[in-house]
Structures are given as C-alpha cells and as structure tokens.
C-alpha cells in the first residue's frame, strides 16, 4: 500500500514521502525558516520506524526519501517540539 504525505503550503498539496508500505501519523514543526515533517514508516517491516524530512517554505522537499531517525519498534505516533534552538522528536518504543 502506498500512502503519500501531504503538506499544505501556499495553497497547494504535494508529496513529502512516497515510500512503499504504510506511512502515517505525521507530525510537523516550523523552525529555522523551514518545515520539519516526521512520520511512522513501515519500510523496514516488521519494524516500525521514525522518519523525517525537511521542507522549504516554497515546498521543496530536501529529503525526498526521508531520513531514518529510529529503526526499532517505533510506536504508532510521534510528536515534535522546537524551543527556539533545538528540535525534539519523540515516539514510544512499541513493545
């Protein structure tokens, strides 16, 4: 199953990740003049993984395949926060 992440910027939708298998539970944060998009990904089945990509304000996806951040039983959600300096992305270990 192929699911595409969409991000609404300047009135248009576009794919952030078109990875095979299930992708879901996105979380988005704006920091340092760009968007950071994180999601749970199943491209390493049977493991759930946490992936992320950077997206510019004009909609250019800088990491079109995403970047693996955690590949070991991620939970079914993720959250992101920015404190003005640091990004924090969290998921729980899905035991």
N, C-alpha and C positions, 0 to 999 in steps of 0.2 A: 504494500500500500504506500502510495506516495502522497505526503501531505506537505503543502508549501506554507511557510510562514509569511504572513503579510504584515507590513508596517505602513501605517497611514502617514505620509509626509507630503506636504504641499499638494494635497488633493488627489494623490494617485497611490494605488496599491502596487506592490512589486514583491517578488520572492526574495526572502533573506536566505533561506536554505531550501534546497530541493533534494535533500538526502533521501536515499531509499529507506524503506521500512517506516515505522511510525516515528513522527516527531511531534512534540506537543508541550503543553504547559509553559508557554513563553513568558518571559519577564523582561521589561525594557527599562533602561535608565538613560537619561541625558546627562552627559558630563564632558567637560573639556571640548566643547563645540562639536560633539558627535553623539550618536546613539549607540548604546551597547545593548545587544539583544542576546539573551541566554535562553536555552530550552533543554528539555529532556529528549534524548535521542536513542534509538534502538539499532543503530548501525553495527554495534558490537554484540548482537544477541548471543547469549541470553542476558547479557548485562545491559542495564540502563545507564546511559552516560550523560554527563552535563557538557553541553557545547555552548560556544559563544561566538559572536561576530560583531565587528564594528561597522557602523553605517554612517556615512557623512550626511549632512543636512540636505544635500541635493539628491539623496537616495542611492549613492554609490556604495555597494556592499564591498568592503575592503577584505573580507574573509569569506568568499563565496562558498567554500566547503565547510565553513565553521572551524573553530579550534576546539579540540578536545581539552576540557579542563579537569574532568574527573571521569574515569572509566572503570567503575567498580560499584555496581549496585546502587546507583542514584535513586532517590525517591521519586514520587510522581509529581513533584513540583519543585520550583526554585524561586528564589527571591533575590533582588539586588538592591543595594543602597549605595549612596555616594555621600561622603561627608565633606566635600569640597576639595579633598586631596586624594582619598583612596576609594576604590570600588570594593564592595564586599558582596560576594555571591555565595548563597548558601543553598544546600539541599540536604536532605537527611539520607543516611545510609538505609537502603531498602532491604531490611533483613527478612 
